[in-house]
Amino acid sequence: MHKARLLSLALLAGCGTVENMSQTLNLQVEGQVLRMDGIINTRALRQFVGVLDDNPTLREVVLGKVEGSLDDDVVAEMGYTLRDRGLATRMLPSSEVYSGGVDLFLAGVQRTVPAGAVVGVHEWETGFGTARDYPRGAKQHEPTRGYIEDMLGSDAFYWFTVEAAPFDSVHVMTRNELIKYGVVTR
């Protein structure tokens, strides 16, 4: 099952330009909850901020099926926005959140992952290489490493994701790993 999702992510990455021209994120407001499904692309930031601005009573973002992201800068901007607004993040027992979706999840002031939810991580890749191609002090690590340190107070989770699985694979985190790296707060 995870291999099929991974193949979809690889295909999406290959056609990122087309995906970035369309709305790939589904946002639905239910009372004080914003439900999120889909893929985070370049258009997602404006869409996300617009929904937050139109619904100032939102308290929580629930990630359902978030297959990842096509734009790490957008993930970071969405994450900082989410954190600045004091929102919690939560998954459902049926949630599957991967890659950049996990990075967004980290922005919640409170973060809940129930039994059954899938949290999948792997190293990043660009047209110039993968995270493992660069030594620890390389500037290529800084954007995501720094974002994760801002969200969790440590960059240990960043280094865990780099080592957990290569870009063309996925590591599903265990409950102990979620706790150890501070991905969950409750």
Sequence and secondary structure as in RCSB ss.txt:
>XXXX:A:sequence
MHKARLLSLALLAGCGTVENMSQTLNLQVEGQVLRMDGIINTRALRQFVGVLDDNPTLREVVLGKVEGSLDDDVV
AEMGYTLRDRGLATRMLPSSEVYSGGVDLFLAGVQRTVPAGAVVGVHEWETGFGTARDYPRGAKQHEPTRGYIED
MLGSDAFYWFTVEAAPFDSVHVMTRNELIKYGVVTR
>XXXX:A:secstr
 HHHHHHHHHHHHHTHHHHHTS  EEEEEETTEEEEEEEE TTHHHHHHHHHHH TT  EEEEEEEEEES HHHH
HHHHHHHHHTT EEEEEEEEEEETHHHHHHTT SSEE  TT EEEE   EETTEEGGGS TT GGGHHHHHHHHH
HHSSSHHHHHHHHH  TTS EE  HHHHHHTTS   
